[in-house]
Amino acid sequence: MLFELFFQLKDSFGPFNVFRYVSFRVLASMATALLICLWTYPWFIDKLRGSDVGQVIREDGPESHFNKEGTPTMGGVLILFSVVLSTLLWADLTNQYIGVILGVTVLFAVVGFLDDYTKLKEQSSGGVPGKARLAMEFAVALGAMLLIFYSNAFDYSTTLYFPFVSTERFSLTLPLWLYVPFALTVIVGTANAVNLTDGLDGLAIGPVIVAAGTFLVLAYASATVLHFPSTVEGVQHMVEFDLAEYLMVPKVEGAQELSIFCASIIGAGVGFLWYNTFPAQIFMGDVGSLSLGGALGTLAVITKHELLSTIIFGVFLVEAVSVITQTTSYKLTGKRVFRMAPIHHHFEMKGWPEPKIIVRFWIISIMLSLIALASLKLR
């Protein structure tokens, strides 16, 4: 909204021309989301406490978590508000990918809200039945993919690109009937993996911020052409520099606007972390973890980094695999692989202090994102 208003006034007031630069709006979006969260969370936490919106702790969880019972939850509502508002203010709303990413984020938040509301109403850690929740998540993801493929506004491919190798020489084009289920699995899988990671104070939001920062770079590079003045034989002209071509990343026209959305996640995430860091004053709840996870999964699909995202989302992936491994092993053999799943609880049961687990997972997340970004130059 502000982008469109100020951009229309650029001819009347020259400094408004700065709003046409994605890089400026990235910083503006990040700052807006950060300030909204920092200023409003104290009020929001008090409101949740007054309404008895407190976390319900699972009975089979670590004993150290029992003292967290009653901590305000559903803090993801304010994250969602900050991300959506900042994106609406600073992104180009005529960009079709902005509509898709906001739609997925909000609808996954609705699914998470229903889950949180059910837990609070029943005073149980169960929530919405797993099959029903997955059905809703897949329906949202399918709607997004149908919109992308059957809208004339998009020029989207079903090609998969492999990390660490040239996109020009190594790629795999899937038929539509095979690519769509794969993309749905990426989106829904990421959403639930983030949800599983959200078990310690600040554990999930740290890797979310890191992943959003990584996709900020990837989205910006995928469709940005820089212009530099150059003088040849006394004649000055502009030279184009295509970042996607130089870095050999998939080119997705219009995806650069998604970097503004990523910036809003970073700002809102840091603002939330200020109050969610150990010992947490508020939890994000499923409304936050599912919406952020769904958004990250959709970013991976839109920017054509579905396979690279397995590195970027490494922490989330390991958390999800630990649960699948534990469940499968127990059903087949009656034995547990880990002391408790997800894997962060395994380290708790081994005696690791909660802050140590959190910070070490953050460090791993940063290292994995650096590896993912390094893969661009290794191509």
N, C-alpha and C positions, 0 to 999 in steps of 0.2 A: 504493500500500500504506500509506504513512504517512498520506496524506490520509484514507483510510477509517478507519484506527485512531484517529487523533486526533479526527476528526469524530464518531465514535461516543462518544468520551469528553468531548465538549464540555459535556454536561450536568453531568458530575462536576467538571470543571475549566474554568471560564469562559474563560480565555485561549485554550484550544484552538479556540474559535469562529472565530479568525482564519483557520483552515485552510479555511473555506468560501469565502473570497475568492480569486478567480482571481488577482488582482493580487499577493497575498502569495505564492501558490504559484509564480507566474512568477519572482519573485526567488529563491525557494528552489531551484527547478529550475536556474536559471542558475548560482547559486553552487555547487550540488552538482556539476554537470557541469564547471565551471571547476576546482574543487579536485581532483576526480578526475584530470583531465588534468595539471594542474600537478604533482601529487604522484607520479603513476605513470609519466609519460613518460620520465624519466631511466632508471628500471629497465627499461622496455619497450624503449628504444633499445639499451641494453646487451644485452638478450636477443636482439634482432634481429641485432645485430652478431655475437654469439657463434654464431648459427645461420646466418650468411652469407646473410641475407635482404637482398640489396643490389639497388639499382636497376640495370636493364639499359638502357643508353642506345642509342637508335636510331642506326645508322651514318650516316644521311643528315641528322642533326640538326646544329645549330650546333656548331662546334668548341669553343666556350666551355663546352659541357655535358659534354665528355668527362671532365673532372676530377670530375664528380659520380658517375661510375661507382662502384658499391659502397655509396653512401649508403643506409642502411636505408630500406626501403619498407614498404608495407602498414600504415602508421601509422593508416590509417582504421579499423583494427580497434578501437583504443582510443577513437577518436571515437564509433564505433558503440556500444561498450559504455557509454560515458558518457551518450550521448543516451538510449539505451533504459533504462538503470537510473534516471536522473533522472526520466524520464517515468513509469516504473512507480511510483516513490516518491511523486511529487507530483500526478499527474493522476488524474482520476476514471476508474477503469478500467471502470466500467459505461457510459461514453460510447463509442458504437459507432465514432465517427471515430478515436478513439485506437487501437483495434484495427486499423483499416484502415491508418492511417499507419505504425504500427509494423511491420505485416506487409509493406508495400511496401518500407520502408527496409531491413529485415533481408533480404528476398529479393533485392533489388537488390544488397545487400552480398555475398550468396552468389555472384551472377553475377560481380561484381567480383573476389571472392576466387578464383574459378576462373580468371579471366583473369590475375590476378597470379601464381597458382601455376603456370600453364602457361608464362608468361614466364620465371619463375625456373627451372623444370624444364628447359626447352629452351634457357635462356640466350639468349633472343631477345626482341625488342621486339614480336613478332607477337601472342602470346596466343591466346585462343580465336578461331576464325574469325568474321569479322564477321557473317555471316548467322546463324550459330548463336547468337551473343550477342544479336543483335536479336530472334531468335525467343523466347529466354528472357525478355527484357525485356518484350516485348509480351504474353507469356503471363501474367507477373506483373501487369502493368497491367490486362489484361482481367479477371483474377480479382478485382482490387479493384473494378472498375466493375460487374461482375456482382453482387458482394456488396452494393454500394451500391444498385443498382437493384432487386434481387430479394429483398432482406431487408426484412421488415416494420418493422424498426427505423428505417429511413430514410424521410424525405419529401424527395426530391431532384428537382430540375427539370432540364430540358435547355435552359434559357434562357441565352443569352449576353448579357452586358451590356457596353456600350461605354464606354471611358474618356471623361471630361470632359463627359458628357451625363447627363441624368436617367435613372435606372433605370426610372422610372414611364412615361416617354414613349418612350424609345429602347431597345429590346431585340429580340432575335431568338430565337424558340423553334424549335429544330431537332427533327426526328423522331429517335426513339431510335436508329434504324439509322445516322443520320448523325452524331449527337452522340458516340456511343461511339468510333468511329474518330478523331474529332477529339480527344477527351479522351486517348485512348491516345497520339496523336501529341504532345500537350503533355507528358505524363509521360515518355515514352521520349525525346523530343527534348530535353527539359531535362536528363535524366540524361546523355545523350551530349554535350550542349553543355558541361556542367560538366566532364566528363571531358576534352574537348578543351582547355579553359581551363587545366587543371592541368598546365602545362608549365614554369612558373617558380616560384621559391621564394616561397610565400605568395600567388601570383597568384589561385588559385581560391578559397582559403578566405576571403579578404577580401570579395569580392562575395557569397559564400555567407552570411557573417555579416550583411551589409547586407540581403540579401534575406530572411533569416530574421527580422530585426528588423522589416522592412516587413510581412511576413505576420503577425507577432505582433500588430501594431496592427490589421490588417484582420480577423484571426480574432476578436480581442477585440471589435471593433466590430460584427461581423456577428450577434452573438447576445447581447449584453450589455444588460440593462435596469438602469439605476441608480435608486436610490430615495433621495429627499431629503425631510426633514421640512418641512412647510409649515403655516402657521397662517392660517386663513380665518375671520373673524368669531369669533375667540377659540377656535376648535376646531382642534386639531392633527391633521393626517393626513399620510400619505406620498404623495408625488408620484412617478410613474414617468417616467423619461426614457430613451426607446429610442434607443440610439446609431445603430443601423442605419437607423432611420427618419429621424433628424436628418441623418445624413451621406449618406442616399440610396444606401446600399450594399446589395447583395443580402443578405437575411436568411436565415441558415442556422442553424436551431436546433441547439444543442449544439456549434457550431464554436468557441465561446470556449475550450474545453479545449485546442484545438490551439495556443493561445498558449503553453501550458506546454511543449509539444513544441518550438515555435520557440525558446523561451528556453533549452532544453537544447542546441539546436544552437549558439546564440550562445555559451553558456558553454564548451562543448566546443571550438568553433571558436577562441575566444580562447586557450584552454589549449593547443591544438595549434599555433596561430600562434606562441606563445612559443618553440617549438622548430623551427618550419618557416620562420621569417623568414630572410631572406638573411644569411649563407649557411646553408642548411637543414641541420639535424642529422637530419631524417627527412622522408620523403615520405608522402603519404596513400595513394598507389596507387589502382588502380581500385576496390578495396573501399571506399574512402572517397568518391571522386568520384562513382561511380555511385549509391551509397546516398544521399548528400546531394542529388544532382541529382534522383533519383527522388522523394525526400521533398519537395523544393521544387515539383516539377511536380504532385505529388498535392495539395499545399497549394493551389496555384493552381486546381485543378479543384474541390476540395471547397468552397472559399470562394467559388466562382463568379467568380473574377478571372482567367479564362483569357486574355482579351484584354489586360487591364491588365498581365498578367505579361510581355508582350512588352517593356514599358518597364522593369519591375523587373529582368528577366533580360537587359537590353540588352547587357551585356558578353558574356554567354554566347552570346547570339544572334549577335552580330557574329563571334565566334570560329567558330561553326559555319558561318555563311554564307561566311566566308573560305575554309574548307576545301572547301565545296561548289563555290564559284566557281572556286577553283584547280583542283580535280579536273575539273570540267566543261570549263573552258577548255583544259586540257592535252589532254584526250581529243578535243575537237572541232577545235582549231586547232594543237595542239602547242606552244602558248605559255603562259607562266605570268603571271598577273595580279600576284601578289605574289612577292617574292624567296623567301619560304618561308611555308608555312601550317602551323598556324594563324597568325593575324595578329600575335600577339605575337612570333613568330620573325621576321616581316618587319621589325619595328622593331629587333630584335637585329641583323639583317643590315645595317641602316642605320647601326649604330654606337651605338645608344642603350644606356646601361648598364642592366643587369638591374633594379637597384632603382628606376631612374627609370620604367621600363615598368610595374613592379608598382604603384608608388604612384599613377601617373597613371591606371591602370585602376581602382584603388580609388576615386579621386576621381570618376571618371566614374560608377562604380556608385552612389556616394552621391548624386550629382546626379540620376541617373535615378530612384532611389527617392524622393527628395524631390519630384520632378515627379509621380510616381505618387500619392504621398500628397496633394499639392496638388490633384490632380484631384478629390478627394473634395469639397472646398469649391467647386470651380468648377462642380459640378453644381447 
